[in-house]
Amino acid sequence: MLEEHRMVQELVTKFVTRDLMPLEPAILAREASGGKYALTGEEEAPLRATCRDLGLWGLDAPEEYGGANLPSVALMAVEEEMARTVVPFTIPPDSPNLHMLVQVANEAQREKYLAPYAAGEMRSCIAISEPAAGGDPSGMLTRAVQDGDDWVINGRKIWVSNVPAADFIILMARTSPGKREQGVTAFIVERGTPGFIIEREIAMIGGKKTYELVFEDCRVPAANVLGGLGAGYAPMQLRLNVRRLQMGARCIGIARRALEMMCTHAKQRVTFGQPLADRQAIQWWIADAAMQIHACRLMVQAGAATMDGGGDVRNEASMIKVFGTEMATEVVNHAMQCHGAMGMTKELPLQLMANQVRLMHVYEGPTEVHRMAIAKRTLKDF
């Protein structure tokens, strides 16, 4: 990692420790009492201001839009540091869709959507999954039919995050009924468009919320086709691969925090006249966690380097998705076990960390689907 990228990572580390960690008790108490797992406006505003002051804004946005355009290798280190806390804050902009927009948005779309998005003035979400399609995006049933200068969209999407706060949604719909991947097109649908209905909010584990959406004769102008007609699958996969690498980095950050908590507690807690840290079972948990975190970080760094070099990162992204989530699950589980009854309480962040990692086993492609993809690619090589 370049020295300037290391300096950014150190700056984020200080931001997490100084500005985010002190908010954890309030966040945990709010979630434990049944309140919303989110920052209030009064809590979030100074954090966004601090990010601007520190230069932690638009880290992966293009330079022409005021961003730092950091490479993936540096961004993964940032993701790792941010995941050390359960405070639900993302350095602006909320960038998962940024890479997709950068790749395929035309000039008009860049001006209308990408520029304010990169500046943190707009937010977005993406709708891919459907009730009947599961982990196979190519099996989606939502249809878009051209009618003059518009496209009319009908269908249903589910498990969509960040919908209420989104100014626009990137919607994947089928425009060629007889095709699979080649028939999927991406559309930009603005909030408030007639026929765009938020059907219901779905409470998830880990304090998360997702949404089911319905599109009933939702009319979108042809100018809002994102990328080529029938060519939405490839940029969608780019977006998913970026997210899978980010997921691996976040798993490292979560596991690091869990390991730190386990070590601190093991040295302080004495049972039957002996510190937990002196017991072989605990020592092996700690050793395994340290090794697995190191291995996962190397995998993420290698995958990010492949992405920065323009290589095909699909297989590495799948491996990172599987290895990272299973690694973090084991480390957090051992940290909870080490804490005993205290590890089962909502006073510690471990329960939120455990549930959030559990979610990661499913979103951006279930673990089983990724194992299947890895096996198919490996079988072709021998």
N, C-alpha and C positions, 0 to 999 in steps of 0.2 A: 504494500500500500504506500502511495506517495505521502510525503510529509504533510502536504496541505490537506490531504484526505484524513490523515491521522488527527490533525488539529481539529477538523470538523467533528470527528468522532468524540474527541475529548470535550469539545464544547457541548455536544449533545449529552454526554455523560454528566456534566455539571448541571445542565438544565434539568435533567431528570431528577438528580439528587436534590437540587436546591429548590426547584419550582414545582415539580410534580409529586414527589414522595410525600411532602407535608400535607397534601390533599387526600392521601389515602384513607386516613381515619374517617373523614367525613363521607367519602365515597362508600366505604365499607358499611358504615352505620346506616346510610341511606338505603343501600341495597338490602341490608339485613332486615330493615323495618318494612320492606315491601315497596319502597320508593323507587323512582326511576334510576337505573344505572347510567348516569350521565352527569356531565358537569352542568351547573347552572350558568346562565348568561354572565352573571357576576364573577363566576370562577373562570370561565373560558376567555373572556375579553382581555384580562391582563396577560394571560399566557400567549395569546396571539400577538399582543403588543410586544412582549418580550422576544418572541421569535423574530419579529421584524427588527428589533433593536440589535439582536445578536447575529443577524444575517442568516437565520435558520428559516428561510421562507423560499419556497420554490426550488428546493435543492435539486430536483430532477427535472425542473421546467427548462425549456430552451432559453439560451441567453437572450435571444431577440424578444422574449417575453419577460425579461427581468429575472430569469432564473439562473441557477449556478450550473445547470447541466452536468451534474456529477455523474460519473460512470456507475454502473451497477455494483461494482466491487465496493465503492465507497458508500453507496446507498444501503447495501446490506448491513454494513457496520452500524449505520444510523438506526436501521430497523431493530437490530439486536439490542442496542442501548434503550430504545423507547419501550421495548417489551419487558424491561425489568420492573415496571410498575403496572398496576392494574388501573391506574387513572386513565379514563377513556379520552385521551387527547391525541390528535394526529397533527404533526407539523404541516401547516398549510402549504400547498393545497392538498385536499384529500385525493391523492394522485393515482390510484389504481387505473383509472381510465385515461390518464394523461398520455400514456405511451400509445394507446390505440388512436387517440385523436391526432397526435403528432405524426403518426405513420400515414394516415389516410384522409384526414380532413382537407377539404379544398380551401382556397383562399378566403371565400366568403364565410365558411364555417370556422376557419381559424380566427377571423376577426370577431365573429358573433359569439362563439362559444369557447374556443381554446384560449384566447387572450385573457378574458375575464376569469376563466377557470384557473389558468396558471397563476393569475394574480391573487387567487383566493377569494375573488368576489362572487363566484358562482360555485355551486356544488352539483355533483352528478351521481348517478347510480347506473347499474347495468342489469338488464333483465334477460336471462338466458334460460334458466330451468323452467320446466312445466310439470304440472301434476302427473302427466302420463309419460313424460320423457325420461325422468330420473337422471342418471349419470351419463346419458347419451345425448349431448346437445344436437347431434345430427338428426335425432328423431323428433325434433320439435314440430308441433302442429299449428302454431300461430301463423296465420296467413296474411299476406299483404297483396292486394290486387290494385293495379293501376286504374285510375279513373281520371282521364284528362291529365291535368298538371298535378294531381294529387295521388297519394297511395292510401287506400282504405284498409285498415288493419282490424282483424278480428282474432281473438284468442285469449289465452289465460297464461299468466306467469306466476311463479311462486318462489319463495325463499329469496326475495329481493331485499337487500339491505339499504338503509339510509334514504328510504323513499320520501318521508315527510320533509326532510331538509333539502332535497334535490331540486335544483332549478330546471334540470332536464334529465331525461333518462335515455340511455343507449339501449334500444330494443332490438333484439334479434328475431327476425321473422322469415318465414319461408315465402319466396317469390316464384319458385319453380317447383310445383307440387310433385313432379316425378323424379326429382333429384334429391340427394342427401346433402353432403357438405357444400356442393357447388350451388345449391339452390337457396342458401341462407344469405340474407341481406341485413345490414345494420341500418337502423333509422334513429334519428335524433327526435325525441318527442318531448316537447316542452310541458312543464307543469301547467295544469289548467286547460290543456287541450280537450275539447269535448270528446267524450267517448273513452277517456283515460280515467279509469275508476280504481281507487284503492279499496279493494273488496274487504280486506281484514288485516289486522295486525296479529302476528303470531309470536307469542312469547317463547324464547329459546332458553336453553340452559346457559349459565354464565352471564346472565343479565342482558343478553342480546335480544334484539327484536328484528324480525323479518316481516315481509308483507306479501300478500297475494294480490295480484293485479288483474283486472279485467279490461279488455279492449273491445269496445262495441262500436263498430263502424267509426273507428277513430281515424280521422282524416289528417294526413300529414303531407305537406308540400313535397314535391319531388326534390326540391333544393335541400331537403333534410335527409336524403339518402347519404349515409356515411360510407365513403369508399365506393367501389364499383358494385353494380347490380349483380347479385348472386355471388359476391366476393367478400362476404362478411365473416366467413369462417376462419380464414387465416389470421386477420388482425385480432379476432376474438381469442384465438389460441395464443397469440403473442401476449395479450393482456393476461390470460390465465397463467402463462408460464412466468411472467413477471410476478404475479401474485404468489405462485408456488415457491419461487425463490424467497420472496418476502416472508412467506410462512415459515420456511426453514430458519431464516434469521430470527424471526420472532420466537420460534421454539427454543433457540439457543438462549435468547434473553430471559425467557421464562424459566428455563432449566438453571441458568446461572443464579437467578434470584432464589429459586428453591434450594439449590445447593448451598448458597450462602446462609440461608435460614437454617438449613439442616446442620451445617458445621457449627454455627453459633450456638444453637440449642444443644447439640451433642456435647459441646465443651462445658456448658453450664449445668446441664441436668445430671444429677447423681441418683442412681438407683442401686439399691442393695450394696451401698458403700463404694460404688465405682462409677465414674463418669461414662455416659453413653459413648463418648468418643474413644474409650478404651476397649469397647466391645467389637469383636471381629465382624459381626453382622453389619453394624453401622459403618465400620471402616470400609467394608466391601461395597456398600451402597455409595459411599463417597468416592471411592476409587473408580467404580463403574461410571458414575455420573461425570467425573472429570474426563475420563477417556472418551465417553460418548459425546460430550459437548465439544471436545477438541475435534473428533472425527466429523461431526456435523458441520462445524465451522469450516473445515477444509473442503467439504463437499459444496457448501454454499459459495465459498470463495472461488472454487473451480468453476461452478456453474455460472457465476456472475462474470468471470473472465471469458467464458465461452460466449455468453450473451454480448458482452462488450466487443468481442471480436467478430460478431456477426455470424457465429456458428449456430448449428441446430442444437438447441438446449432442451428439447422435449424429453429425452430419456433422462438426462440429469435432473430436470425439474421433477419428474415423476419419482426418481429415487430420493430426492431431497424431501418431497412431500411425505413419502412413506417413512423414511428413516427419522426425519425430524419430529414428526408427530408421535411416533412410537417411543423415541428417545425421551422427549419431554414428558410424556405420560408416565414413564417409569420413574423418572427423577422426581417429579412432583408427588407421585404416589409414595415413594420412599420418604420424602420430606414430611408428608402428612403422617405417615406411620411413625416416624421418629418423634414427632411432636405429641403422639398419643392422643388423648381426648382433646387437647387444645388444637390439634391439627384438624379436628372435625368441626370446629366452630367457625362462625362467620366473622369473628373478630380478626382473623388472619386472612391475608390475601390468597392463601393456598387453595381454598375451595373455588374461588373464581378462576384461578389459574388452571386448576384441574378441569373445570367445565369448559373453559375456553379452548383448551387443547383438545378436549373430547370433540368439540365442534369441528376442529380442524381435520379430524379423521374423515369428515364427510364433505365439507364444502371445498370447492375448486376440484371436485372429483373424488369419489370415495376411494379409500385405500385399496380396496380390492380391484377396482378398475385400473388403478395405476400399476398394481402388481401384474395384472393381465397384460397391460401395454409393455411393461419392462420385459416380461417373459417372451412376448411375441417378437420384440426387436432382438432379444438375445438369441432366440432360436434361429433367426435369420442369419446370424453371424457364424453359426457352426454347422 
